[in-house]
């Protein structure tokens, strides 16, 4: 339902989408707007990065998304069950 408000198919998981009351944000803009809500220094950095045009930010987002496993590694299980990561999950 929310994705269709953004002009996307309900089963489209090709990119991150942030749906707010009256707006939808995709790719780099979604990530940066989420970062605005996190702990310092991320809001400050995100605020500065939001000044970068989307035609620059989205290709950077695509590069990180396409190479995320080489940057951050890959786990065979959800880290929610690992007590060392519990504070990184909402409602955990």
VMD Tcl script that draws the C-alpha trace (Angstrom):
set ca {
  {0.00 0.00 0.00}
  {2.70 2.50 0.96}
  {4.89 1.76 -2.05}
  {2.01 2.30 -4.44}
  {1.64 5.82 -3.00}
  {5.18 6.37 -4.27}
  {4.44 5.10 -7.77}
  {6.13 1.75 -7.11}
  {4.78 -1.78 -7.25}
  {3.78 -3.15 -3.81}
  {6.34 -5.96 -4.14}
  {9.20 -3.76 -5.43}
  {12.20 -4.33 -3.16}
  {14.77 -3.01 -5.63}
  {15.73 -0.06 -3.42}
  {15.11 1.50 -0.05}
  {12.02 3.70 0.14}
  {11.10 5.99 3.02}
  {7.40 6.84 3.09}
  {6.46 9.82 5.22}
  {3.06 11.42 5.62}
  {2.95 13.25 2.32}
  {6.27 12.39 0.64}
  {8.29 9.45 -0.57}
  {12.06 9.32 -0.64}
  {14.09 6.78 -2.61}
  {17.73 5.64 -2.59}
  {20.22 8.19 -1.25}
  {17.58 10.65 -0.10}
  {15.80 7.91 1.90}
  {19.02 6.81 3.59}
  {20.00 10.37 4.45}
  {16.55 11.24 5.83}
  {16.68 8.12 8.02}
  {20.15 9.18 9.21}
  {18.68 12.52 10.30}
  {16.75 10.56 12.96}
  {19.75 8.65 14.33}
  {22.34 9.58 16.93}
  {25.06 12.15 16.42}
  {27.08 12.70 14.30}
  {24.85 11.09 11.64}
  {22.22 13.87 11.55}
  {24.90 16.48 11.00}
  {26.58 14.46 8.24}
  {23.24 13.62 6.62}
  {22.19 17.27 6.68}
  {25.33 18.19 4.80}
  {24.98 15.27 2.39}
  {21.40 16.28 1.58}
  {22.90 19.37 -0.06}
  {24.47 17.06 -2.68}
  {22.22 16.73 -5.76}
  {20.44 13.39 -6.25}
  {22.15 12.86 -9.61}
  {25.40 12.58 -7.61}
  {24.05 10.90 -4.46}
  {22.02 8.16 -6.14}
  {24.98 6.71 -8.12}
  {26.98 6.65 -4.88}
  {24.05 4.87 -3.20}
  {23.94 2.38 -6.10}
  {27.66 1.64 -5.77}
  {27.35 0.99 -2.03}
  {24.19 -1.11 -2.56}
  {25.80 -3.19 -5.30}
  {28.95 -3.79 -3.25}
  {27.49 -3.94 0.27}
  {28.70 -7.47 0.98}
  {32.29 -6.65 0.07}
  {32.10 -3.47 2.20}
  {30.23 -4.82 5.21}
  {30.41 -8.62 4.95}
  {27.57 -11.11 4.87}
  {26.04 -13.12 7.66}
  {24.27 -16.46 7.32}
  {21.83 -15.58 10.08}
  {19.93 -12.56 11.33}
  {21.96 -10.55 13.81}
  {18.85 -9.79 15.84}
  {19.45 -13.01 17.77}
  {23.00 -11.85 18.63}
  {22.90 -9.92 21.93}
  {25.86 -7.85 20.74}
  {23.64 -6.26 18.09}
  {20.33 -6.02 20.01}
  {20.67 -2.26 20.57}
  {20.75 -1.69 16.79}
  {17.20 -2.99 16.26}
  {13.98 -1.11 16.94}
  {11.94 -2.84 19.60}
  {14.71 -5.29 20.46}
}
mol new
graphics top color blue
foreach p $ca { graphics top sphere $p radius 0.5 }
foreach p [lrange $ca 0 end-1] q [lrange $ca 1 end] { graphics top cylinder $p $q radius 0.2 }
display resetview
